[in-house]
Amino acid sequence: MNPVGAISVDFFQLLSLPPPSIDALGRPVWPFTDKDVKKAFHKAALRYHPDKCDEQMQGVFNDLKDGMETLMNPSKRQKYLLAYVEPLKKAASLEGRLGKDLLADKEMLKVATARRKAAASLLSQDSVDFSSQVRQEMQQRRQTSDLFNLRAKINKMKRKRVHDDRSSESDSSDASDLSPTGQEPSAQNDVKRSSSPELFVAKKRGMRLQRRFKG
């Protein structure tokens, strides 16, 4: 790896040596010794020596010598290592920030998802409550309507009975000369008996509806 903009020549790549890494504090770590550097230089020099290559490779051979001198000098090596790992530190810092941002985005996504689920649950519950309330109101209205109709029917039957009773009394006074076992009184009694059961049943039904409506 050759960090762009940090150094001009990557001596580690040129000498086929592993590049440095950085520790937790961002400091360069490179555990190789001067002996390792010399060995790597002699191996690469056999490949790029001017006696074995054309003149165009002279620059590469000079870079090899500069690399050996830099890496074997403690002061120069430290400066070179610091310059080499600087892009690595920036990349690690950026990666850390991106990781934190990604983690924060995940947490925000979890919170948003939980809020959406809670809102959907509340809407569903509200819908159920509203439907139940509508059903109760409709049932109450039906009971009220049934009770009203039944009361109207009872009142109509009462009025009819009063009318029949008055007619019966009038007919009885007009037919006083008839026998007690005559047909007209018997017919009037049949009318009373026929209307009384219906009125009784209607009253009982009205009482049941009133109790249910009050309950």
C-alpha positions as CSV (number, residue, x, y, z in Angstrom):
1,M,0.0,0.0,0.0
2,N,1.3,3.4,-0.9
3,P,-0.6,6.2,1.0
4,V,-1.4,8.8,-1.6
5,G,0.0,12.3,-0.8
6,A,2.0,11.1,2.3
7,I,5.2,9.9,0.8
8,S,6.7,9.8,-2.7
9,V,8.1,6.3,-2.7
10,D,6.8,3.2,-0.9
11,F,10.0,1.7,0.4
12,F,8.1,-1.3,1.9
13,Q,6.6,-2.3,-1.4
14,L,9.9,-1.7,-3.2
15,L,11.8,-3.9,-0.6
16,S,8.9,-6.4,-0.4
17,L,8.6,-5.8,3.3
18,P,5.3,-5.7,5.2
19,P,4.0,-2.1,5.8
20,P,3.5,-0.7,9.3
21,S,0.2,-0.8,11.2
22,I,-1.2,1.5,13.8
23,D,-2.0,0.7,17.4
24,A,-5.0,1.9,19.5
25,L,-3.3,5.2,20.1
26,G,-2.7,5.8,16.4
27,R,1.1,5.2,16.6
28,P,3.0,3.3,13.9
29,V,4.0,-0.3,14.6
30,W,6.7,-1.9,12.5
31,P,8.6,-4.7,14.3
32,F,11.4,-5.4,11.7
33,T,15.1,-5.0,12.4
34,D,18.1,-3.7,10.4
35,K,19.0,-7.2,9.6
36,D,15.6,-7.7,7.9
37,V,16.1,-4.5,5.9
38,K,19.6,-5.5,4.7
39,K,18.3,-8.9,3.7
40,A,15.4,-7.4,1.7
41,F,17.8,-4.9,0.1
42,H,20.2,-7.5,-1.2
43,K,17.4,-9.6,-2.5
44,A,15.9,-6.7,-4.4
45,A,19.3,-5.4,-5.6
46,L,19.9,-8.6,-7.5
47,R,16.8,-7.9,-9.5
48,Y,17.3,-4.2,-10.2
49,H,21.2,-3.8,-10.2
50,P,22.4,-1.7,-13.1
51,D,24.8,-4.4,-14.2
52,K,21.9,-6.7,-14.9
53,C,19.3,-4.2,-16.1
54,D,19.2,-1.3,-18.5
55,E,19.7,2.3,-17.6
56,Q,16.0,2.9,-17.0
57,M,16.2,0.8,-13.8
58,Q,18.9,3.0,-12.4
59,G,16.3,5.1,-10.6
60,V,14.7,2.0,-9.0
61,F,18.1,0.9,-7.7
62,N,18.7,4.4,-6.2
63,D,15.3,4.2,-4.5
64,L,16.3,0.9,-3.0
65,K,19.4,2.4,-1.5
66,D,17.4,5.3,-0.1
67,G,14.9,2.9,1.4
68,M,17.6,0.9,3.1
69,E,19.3,4.0,4.5
70,T,15.9,5.5,5.7
71,L,14.7,2.3,7.4
72,M,18.0,1.6,9.1
73,N,18.3,5.1,10.5
74,P,16.2,5.4,13.7
75,S,15.4,9.1,13.2
76,K,14.6,8.9,9.5
77,R,12.7,5.6,10.0
78,Q,10.4,7.2,12.6
79,K,9.6,10.2,10.4
80,Y,9.0,7.9,7.5
81,L,6.7,5.6,9.5
82,L,4.7,8.6,10.8
83,A,4.2,10.0,7.3
84,Y,3.3,6.5,6.0
85,V,0.6,5.8,8.6
86,E,-1.0,9.3,8.5
87,P,-3.5,8.4,5.8
88,L,-4.2,5.1,7.6
89,K,-5.1,7.1,10.8
90,K,-7.4,9.4,8.8
91,A,-9.1,6.4,7.2
92,A,-9.5,4.7,10.6
93,S,-10.9,7.8,12.1
94,L,-13.4,8.2,9.2
95,E,-14.4,4.5,9.5
96,G,-15.0,5.0,13.2
97,R,-17.2,8.0,12.6
98,L,-19.1,6.2,9.9
99,G,-19.5,3.2,12.3
100,K,-20.9,5.5,15.0
101,D,-23.2,7.2,12.5
102,L,-24.4,3.9,11.2
103,L,-25.1,2.7,14.8
104,A,-27.0,5.9,15.5
105,D,-29.0,5.4,12.3
106,K,-29.9,1.9,13.4
107,E,-31.0,3.1,16.8
108,M,-33.1,5.8,15.2
109,L,-34.6,3.3,12.9
110,K,-35.5,1.0,15.8
111,V,-37.2,3.9,17.6
112,A,-39.1,5.0,14.5
113,T,-40.3,1.5,13.9
114,A,-41.4,1.1,17.5
115,R,-43.3,4.4,17.3
116,R,-45.0,3.3,14.0
117,K,-46.1,0.0,15.6
118,A,-47.4,1.8,18.7
119,A,-49.4,4.3,16.5
120,A,-50.8,1.4,14.4
121,S,-51.9,-0.4,17.6
122,L,-53.6,2.7,18.9
123,L,-55.4,3.3,15.7
124,S,-56.6,-0.3,15.6
125,Q,-57.8,-0.1,19.2
126,D,-59.6,3.2,18.4
127,S,-61.3,1.6,15.4
128,V,-62.4,-1.4,17.5
129,D,-63.8,0.9,20.3
130,F,-65.6,3.1,17.7
131,S,-67.2,0.1,16.0
132,S,-68.3,-1.3,19.4
133,Q,-69.8,2.1,20.3
134,V,-71.6,2.3,17.0
135,R,-73.1,-1.2,17.5
136,Q,-74.2,-0.3,21.0
137,E,-75.9,2.9,19.9
138,M,-77.6,1.1,17.0
139,Q,-78.9,-1.6,19.3
140,Q,-80.1,1.0,21.8
141,R,-81.9,2.8,19.0
142,R,-83.6,-0.4,17.8
143,Q,-84.8,-1.1,21.4
144,T,-86.1,2.4,21.7
145,S,-87.9,2.1,18.4
146,D,-89.4,-1.3,19.4
147,L,-90.6,0.1,22.7
148,F,-92.1,3.1,21.0
149,N,-94.0,0.9,18.5
150,L,-95.1,-1.4,21.2
151,R,-96.5,1.4,23.3
152,A,-98.3,2.8,20.3
153,K,-99.8,-0.6,19.7
154,I,-100.9,-0.9,23.3
155,N,-102.5,2.5,23.2
156,K,-104.3,1.6,20.0
157,M,-105.6,-1.6,21.6
158,K,-106.7,0.3,24.7
159,R,-108.6,2.9,22.6
160,K,-110.2,0.0,20.6
161,R,-111.2,-1.7,23.8
162,V,-112.7,1.5,25.3
163,H,-114.6,2.0,22.0
164,D,-115.8,-1.6,22.1
165,D,-116.9,-1.3,25.7
166,R,-118.9,1.8,24.9
167,S,-120.5,0.2,21.9
168,S,-121.4,-2.8,24.1
169,E,-123.0,-0.7,26.7
170,S,-125.0,1.1,24.0
171,D,-126.1,-2.1,22.4
172,S,-127.1,-3.6,25.8
173,S,-129.4,-0.6,26.6
174,D,-131.0,-0.9,23.2
175,A,-131.5,-4.6,23.4
176,S,-132.9,-4.8,27.0
177,D,-136.0,-6.7,25.7
178,L,-133.8,-9.6,24.5
179,S,-133.2,-12.7,26.5
180,P,-130.1,-12.9,28.8
181,T,-129.0,-15.8,26.6
182,G,-129.4,-13.8,23.4
183,Q,-126.8,-13.6,20.7
184,E,-125.7,-9.9,21.0
185,P,-124.4,-10.0,24.7
186,S,-122.6,-13.2,24.0
187,A,-121.0,-11.7,20.9
188,Q,-119.9,-8.7,22.9
189,N,-118.3,-10.8,25.6
190,D,-116.5,-12.7,22.9
191,V,-115.0,-9.4,21.7
192,K,-113.8,-8.6,25.2
193,R,-112.2,-12.0,25.7
194,S,-110.6,-11.9,22.3
195,S,-109.0,-8.5,22.9
196,S,-107.8,-9.0,26.4
197,P,-105.2,-11.7,25.8
198,E,-103.5,-9.6,23.0
199,L,-103.4,-6.6,25.3
200,F,-101.9,-8.7,28.1
201,V,-99.2,-10.1,25.8
202,A,-98.4,-6.7,24.5
203,K,-98.0,-5.3,28.0
204,K,-95.7,-8.1,29.1
205,R,-93.5,-7.5,26.0
206,G,-93.4,-3.8,26.8
207,M,-92.3,-4.5,30.3
208,R,-89.4,-6.7,29.2
209,L,-88.2,-4.1,26.7
210,Q,-88.3,-1.4,29.3
211,R,-86.2,-3.5,31.7
212,R,-83.7,-4.3,29.0
213,F,-83.5,-0.7,27.9
214,K,-82.9,0.5,31.4
215,G,-80.3,-2.2,32.0
